[in-house]
Amino acid sequence: MYKTSNPALSDAALKSAQSYDGQNVMTIQGTVNKAMMLLLLSVITASWAWSKPQAAVGFMMPALIAGFIIAMVTIFKKQWASVTAPIYAIIEGIVLGTISILFEARYPGIVMQAVALTFGTMFCLLLVYKSGLIKVTDKFRTGIVAATGAIALLYFISLIIGFFHMQMPFIYGSSPLGIGFSLIVVGIAALNLVLDFDFIESGSKQGAPHYMEWYAAFGLMITLIWLYMEILRLLTKLRSR
């Protein structure tokens, strides 16, 4: 059974998307091309948000809501990914651009550092994965899925107690414990990329239909966005000390 903590890239996704004609099937190169297209769309709208900060802030909340809705539609209607994934990338570009503006205003230079670390991490892990240094075994998948679930649970609890004006200091604080927590989360987010790479490779080997290229690229985008946000959070903690 294929397991991944990314809700978009799962064993069920592959099983429900088998292709038997042997022609219009998912390929690694096709997925890479589509992932690059999604990243380009995000960069374009993020650049717009960066150049129009006042307008971007006004779009922030609607974009967050729209992005969540589009993501859910894509997860449940994978066949629509060729349309919904680009829309998601465009919307998330606005969100990321706006958030980046806020961080950059407080800590100049932090955004470029976060971007460089995000893509540097992705390429390093891709090389490690292709070299075989990291073996994606069932135990590895289970461990990453469990760790990601635990992090999601902590964030959810933090959100709930936030309504009662309480916080978990190690999540938001810049103490050694807080920095340690962020380092762990960044590590888990990075290792999720390995699961995404394995999903893409497995999909191409199993002959998943062509639209799964868009879907897998969409799932990779989700992980990259999470990794970027966690690196940004970590750098903020380090800068604030």
C-alpha positions in Angstrom: 0.0 0.0 0.0 1.3 3.5 -0.9 1.1 6.0 2.0 1.9 9.7 2.0 1.0 12.5 4.4 0.2 14.7 1.5 -3.6 14.5 1.2 -3.4 15.0 -2.5 -0.9 12.2 -3.2 -2.1 9.0 -1.7 -2.5 5.3 -2.5 -6.2 5.9 -3.1 -5.3 8.5 -5.7 -3.3 6.1 -7.7 -5.7 3.2 -7.4 -8.6 5.3 -8.6 -6.7 6.6 -11.6 -5.5 3.5 -13.4 -5.0 3.7 -17.1 -5.1 0.6 -19.3 -4.7 1.9 -22.8 -0.9 2.2 -22.4 -0.8 5.4 -24.4 -2.0 8.5 -22.6 -0.2 7.8 -19.4 1.6 9.7 -16.7 5.3 10.3 -17.1 8.0 11.7 -14.8 9.0 14.3 -17.4 5.5 15.4 -18.1 4.9 15.8 -14.3 8.1 17.9 -14.0 7.0 20.1 -16.9 3.6 20.7 -15.3 5.1 21.4 -11.9 7.4 24.0 -13.5 4.3 25.6 -15.1 2.5 25.8 -11.8 5.5 27.3 -10.2 5.8 29.9 -12.9 2.1 30.8 -12.5 2.7 31.2 -8.8 5.7 33.4 -9.3 3.8 35.6 -11.7 1.0 36.3 -9.3 3.3 36.5 -6.3 5.3 39.2 -8.2 2.1 41.1 -8.9 1.2 41.0 -5.1 4.7 42.1 -4.3 4.4 45.1 -6.7 0.9 46.0 -5.5 1.0 45.4 -1.7 -2.1 47.4 -0.8 -4.3 45.6 -3.4 -2.8 42.3 -2.5 -3.7 42.6 1.2 -7.3 43.2 0.2 -7.3 40.0 -1.8 -5.6 38.0 1.0 -8.6 36.5 2.8 -10.7 35.8 -0.4 -7.6 34.1 -1.9 -7.1 31.9 1.2 -10.7 30.8 1.1 -10.7 30.3 -2.7 -7.4 28.4 -2.6 -8.8 26.0 0.0 -12.0 25.4 -2.0 -10.0 24.8 -5.2 -7.6 22.4 -3.4 -10.6 20.3 -2.1 -12.2 20.2 -5.5 -8.9 19.0 -7.0 -8.4 16.3 -4.4 -11.9 14.9 -4.9 -12.1 15.5 -8.7 -8.6 14.6 -9.9 -9.7 14.5 -13.5 -10.2 18.3 -13.3 -6.6 18.9 -12.2 -5.5 20.3 -15.6 -7.9 23.2 -14.9 -8.0 23.4 -11.2 -4.3 23.0 -10.5 -3.3 26.1 -12.5 -6.1 28.1 -10.8 -4.8 26.9 -7.4 -1.2 28.0 -8.4 -2.4 31.5 -9.4 -4.4 31.9 -6.2 -1.6 30.6 -4.0 0.8 33.0 -5.7 -1.2 35.9 -4.4 -1.4 34.4 -0.9 2.4 33.7 -0.8 3.3 37.1 -2.3 1.2 38.9 0.3 2.5 36.9 3.2 6.0 37.4 2.0 5.5 41.2 1.9 4.6 41.2 5.6 7.6 39.2 6.6 10.0 41.2 4.3 8.7 44.5 5.8 9.8 43.3 9.3 13.0 41.3 8.3 14.5 42.7 5.1 16.0 39.9 2.9 14.2 37.1 4.7 12.1 36.2 1.7 15.0 35.6 -0.7 16.6 33.4 2.0 13.4 31.4 2.4 13.0 30.9 -1.3 16.6 29.9 -1.8 16.5 27.4 1.1 13.1 26.0 -0.1 14.4 25.2 -3.7 17.8 24.2 -2.4 16.2 21.7 -0.1 14.0 20.3 -2.9 16.9 19.8 -5.3 19.2 18.3 -2.6 16.5 15.8 -1.6 15.8 15.0 -5.2 19.4 14.1 -5.7 19.5 12.1 -2.6 16.3 10.2 -3.6 17.6 9.5 -7.1 20.9 8.3 -5.7 19.1 5.8 -3.5 20.5 7.1 -0.3 17.0 7.4 1.0 14.9 4.3 0.6 11.2 4.9 0.6 10.1 1.8 2.6 6.7 1.2 4.3 8.3 2.1 7.7 9.7 5.3 6.3 6.3 6.3 4.8 4.5 5.4 8.0 6.9 7.4 10.1 6.6 10.6 8.0 2.8 10.2 7.8 2.6 9.9 11.6 4.9 12.8 12.2 3.0 15.0 9.8 -0.3 14.1 11.4 1.1 15.0 14.8 2.2 18.4 13.6 -1.2 19.0 12.0 -2.8 18.1 15.3 -0.6 20.5 17.2 -1.4 23.3 14.8 -5.1 22.5 15.0 -5.0 22.6 18.8 -3.1 25.8 18.7 -5.7 27.3 16.5 -8.5 26.2 18.8 -6.9 27.5 22.0 -6.1 30.7 20.2 -9.8 31.6 20.3 -9.4 31.6 24.1 -6.3 33.9 24.0 -3.9 31.1 24.7 -0.8 30.0 22.8 1.7 27.2 22.6 5.0 29.1 23.1 7.1 26.5 21.4 5.2 26.9 18.2 5.4 30.7 17.9 8.2 31.7 20.3 11.8 32.2 19.4 13.2 30.3 22.4 15.6 27.4 21.9 12.6 25.1 22.2 10.6 27.1 19.6 13.6 27.0 17.2 14.0 23.3 17.8 10.4 22.7 17.0 10.6 24.7 13.8 13.7 22.7 12.8 11.8 19.5 13.3 8.8 20.7 11.3 11.0 21.9 8.4 12.7 18.5 8.4 9.4 16.7 8.3 8.1 19.0 5.5 11.3 18.3 3.5 11.0 14.6 3.9 7.4 14.8 2.5 9.1 15.9 -0.7 10.7 12.5 -0.9 7.3 10.8 -0.6 6.0 13.1 -3.4 8.9 12.1 -5.6 8.2 8.5 -4.9 4.5 9.0 -5.7 5.4 10.5 -9.1 7.7 7.7 -9.9 5.2 5.1 -8.8 2.4 6.7 -10.8 4.5 6.6 -14.0 5.5 3.0 -13.4 1.9 1.9 -12.8 0.6 3.7 -15.9 -1.6 6.3 -14.3 -3.6 8.3 -16.7 -2.2 11.5 -18.2 -4.2 13.9 -16.0 -2.4 12.5 -13.0 0.6 14.6 -14.2 -1.3 17.7 -13.3 -2.5 16.1 -10.1 0.9 15.0 -8.9 2.3 18.5 -9.8 -0.5 20.0 -7.7 0.4 17.7 -4.8 4.1 18.7 -5.1 3.0 22.4 -5.0 1.2 21.8 -1.7 4.3 20.4 -0.1 6.6 23.2 -1.4 4.2 25.8 -0.1 4.2 24.2 3.3 8.0 23.9 3.3 8.4 27.6 2.3 6.1 28.7 5.1 7.9 26.7 7.7 11.3 27.9 6.6 10.0 31.4 6.7 8.7 30.8 10.3 12.1 29.3 11.3 14.1 32.3 9.8 11.7 34.7 11.6 12.5 33.0 14.9 16.2 33.1 14.3 16.1 36.8 13.2 14.1 37.8 16.3 16.7 36.6 18.7 
